[in-house]
Amino acid sequence: MQIEAAVLFPATVEDVFAMLSDEAYVRTKAEAMGALEHDVTVRALTTGGARIRLERTLPSMVPDFVRPLVGETIEVVQTEEWQPARTDGSRHGELEARISNAPVSLSGDIALMPADEGTTIHRIHVDVRAKVPFVGARIERAISEVLLMAARKEEEVGARWLAGDRG
């Protein structure tokens, strides 16, 4: 299942990239999204890009029919690999996530693009795959709803961070 989300941040691409690749921000975002435990690694690349790895334990916010497959919590490992800024200031990268106790994965493209004066669009386009006979499509739909909620939460947390609220 293909999922596309766009988040609008009130800052330049450079400032949004600095936020997204700040370990403190990634921790704040993970906590705001309900992570019970998390581990963050951010590595600046010599090319000017960044590799961000977020491992987290989340309450399984899945429909009841899926809970027997995954349990009460899920372990998610998410990796973002950002490329250096392009000549127009935009940034592009790849996103991958694996859910360790479920046959579910997602991968796709991410981008930061300049929008109206001083704002940035963070675009996410991913393909979600649930390799479960008979109910895979239902699981993919449920995960897409969670991803869209997560995008809205990131928009909220990011706007506060960019406004100076680091808590």
Secondary structure, 3 states (H helix, E strand, C coil): CEEEEEEEECCCHHHHHHHHCCHHHHHHHHHHCCCCEEEEEEEECCCCCEEEEEEEEEECCCCCCCHHHHCCEEEEEEEEEECCCCCCCCEEEEEEEEECCCCEEEEEEEEEEECCCCCEEEEEEEEEEECCCCCHHHHHHHHHHHHHHHHHHHHHHHHHHHCCCCC
